[in-house]
Structure formats: C-alpha cells, structure tokens
Amino acid sequence: MFLLVQVVLLLDFVHRWNDTWVGYDEQFWYIALFVVSLVCYVATLVFSGVLFHFFTPSGQDCGINIFFISMTLMLAFVFAIVALHPA
C-alpha cells in the first residue's frame, strides 16, 4: 500500500509539473521539458547498466536477475512509445 501511494504521489507531481511548464506556452519551457525528459531516459539506461554490472556477476547463474532487468527495460521502452504516440 505504501508503494502504491508513493507512485500516485510521484505521478501527481510529474503531471502538475508538466501542466505548469506547458501552461507557460513559451518555446523555452517546451525545450526545458524535452531536456528533462531526455535526462530521465538517459538516467534510466545508465542505472540499468549499473544493475547489470552489480547484479549479474560473471561465473554465476543469475538468469532471474537478467530476466527482470531486461523485462523492466523492455516495458519502459514500450510504455514510452505508447505515451509518446499521438493517438
């Protein structure tokens, strides 16, 4: 229940932040929103690389770790495409 509340609060914060910046209706805020989004996507890829480095040591069977990290990356990519699709 705690994690669900945290996710709802995070989504509410991000939605309000997006609405505020888009509401300014100036080119600078659209570029700033794009840059922040791009930084978040790059951070996701970097942290996934860190997860692969630390949680899949060589010489050990870590199939479940690789599965969950890969599935999370794949789902993040799919959700990003769905969220950015104009329809």
N, C-alpha and C positions, 0 to 999 in steps of 0.2 A: 504494500500500500504506500509506503514511504517513497519508493522509486517512482511509482505512478504519479504521485503528487509532484515530485521533482521534475518529471518530464513535462507535465502540464504547465508548471510554472516557467520552465525554460521555453517552451513553445509560446506561451503568452508573452514573455519578454521579447522574444525574437519577432513575433508578429507585430507587437506595438512599435518596436524599433524600426521595422521595415515600413510600417504605415507612416511613422513620423518623418522618416527620410524621404519617402516618395511624396509625402504631402507638401514638402518644400517646393517641389516642381522646378528645380533648377538642375542644370547639367552636372554641376559639381557633386550633388548628393547622389545622383544616379551612378556616377563614376565611383564615388566612395562606397556605395552599396555593392557594386561589382567587385571592387578591390577586396572588401571584407569577405565577400563570398568566396572569392578565389583563394584568399589566405586560408580560409577554413577548409576548403577542399584539399589544398596542398598539405595542411597540417594533418588531415585525416590520412593521406598517403604516407606521410613521414612517420606518424605514430604506428601505422600498420607495419611499416618496415621495422620499427623498433620492436613491435610484438613478435614478428617473425624472427628477429635476431635473438631475443631473450627467451622465447617460449618454444623454439624448435631447435634444441641443441643437436649438433651432429653426433651420429653414433647411437642415438636413442630413438625409440619408436614414439613419435609424437603426432600420430595421424589425426587424433581428435583435435589437437591444438591447431594444426594446419587447416583442418576442415572448418573450424569455427572462425578463424581469422579470414580465410578465403571466402566463406559464405557471407560474412559481415561486409567485406569489400564489395562482393558482387551485389548484395542487396542495397548497399549505399549507392552504387552506380545506377542500379535500376530505379531506385526511388528518386535520384537526382534527375534522371531522364524524364520520369513521369512528372515530377514537379516543374520542370522547365518546359515541358511540351505545351504549346499554346492552346490545345484543345482541352 
